[in-house]
Amino acid sequence: MTSPLLPTYARADISFEKGEGPWLFGRDGERYLDFGAGIAVNALGHAHPHLVKALTDQAAKLWHTSNLFQIPEGERLARRLVENTFADVVFFSNSGAEANEAAIKMARKYHSAKGHPERFRIVTFEGAFHGRTLATIAAGGQAKYLEGFGPKVEGFDQVPFGDLDALKSAIGPETAALMIEPIQGEGGIRLAPNAFIRALRDIADAHGLLLIFDEIQTGVGRTGRLFAYEWTGVTPDIMSVAKGIGGGFPLGACLATAEAAQGMTVGTHGTTFGGNPLAMAVGNAVLDVILEPGFLERVERMGLLLKQRLAELMDRHPGVISEVRGQGLMMGLRTHVPNTEFIAAARRNRIILIGAGDNVARLLPPLIVTEADIAEAMKRLDAACTDIEAELDRVARQGAAE
Ligand SMILES: *Cc1c(COP(=O)(O)O)cnc(C)c1O
């Protein structure tokens, strides 16, 4: 039977019935170790008791009122985000792309409000991923996402990731902002060196540009700090957040300084669903756990342990894995075989990984993983590597025999 779903995804032939912590229970009766966390979304794993309680308590009271009224749960979540970051104000959305749309509109409006409506262009970086709306595919600049969707939204200039000279020559009188992921996620866990991020801050200041960090994947504890910019020694003017902040409930946010947000006055932007009481209750519950003393230190520790174990895995299987990279619990394995084959072999050994650009398999476990979970993951990845080696051997022998 053909599926009535729009076939825009090549889905794996597996579905899940329930989840518990880092585990997913397939309808095939198998238990899978989830090192994808719904693409860095299930920050606290599956069915975390505190999140389940927050969601069900709120569900029994009030789901949605619209933003025409006060939403105290949202005031509280925004205040907590402000208190724990560089930001002064927060706009809540339902997704990452919408958070980036808010960031892009805010940067353009800032210059317009200061009397420079001609400054609307944003410099972005090759390999970037900022979402799938018309503006965010233009920001991401990837041909495969732009192809066939009409003229690319005007106002995005792309330069190679890490190339300061190219960046400087891309800046002109119409430039409004620079936009970057501190670690490219979909692009293949590519880290922007801290010196490069600091140089972006200097260049932005020198030219009166706003600096936008897309922390949709790197944020909310993923790298062992609440946000990845905390490792760099600089702060952005605008930052987009999503994925982990809802722990699995659709939620995004655009954070900004009061200065950067000055153009966003009454009526300039909006959303029907964004920031509704249900989403805000869950977002607050996620922060309850992540802001507990010691939680982020533990994430950092588990990240270091995972990195060490992955380096050992690469030493044991140099014919399969070519590189380990990442920070905290945002790790990537570059493989000699196609990453899709590696991920399929991992899945046959009941561990979920996620593909990315540059032939990388991403490991994005829930932030609650334990040492025992990491040890279990290594057993399964070892077995997956051994399966691939056996297959490579078989193909080589067959080739020799012919
Ligand atoms: C996932 C992601 C987005 C898009 O988020 P959606 O919720 O899918 O719209 C944007 N930027 C980055 C860095 C992401 O990882």
The ligand as an ORCA input file, in Angstrom:
! r2SCAN-3c Opt
* xyz 0 1
  C      17.302     21.911     12.705
  C      17.948     23.192     12.418
  C      17.223     24.273     11.860
  C      15.788     24.149     11.429
  O      14.926     23.840     12.473
  P      13.430     23.354     12.140
  O      12.812     23.181     13.489
  O      13.552     22.074     11.370
  O      12.793     24.407     11.338
  C      17.899     25.455     11.676
  N      19.195     25.590     12.012
  C      19.911     24.588     12.557
  C      21.336     24.809     12.946
  C      19.318     23.347     12.758
  O      20.033     22.348     13.276
*
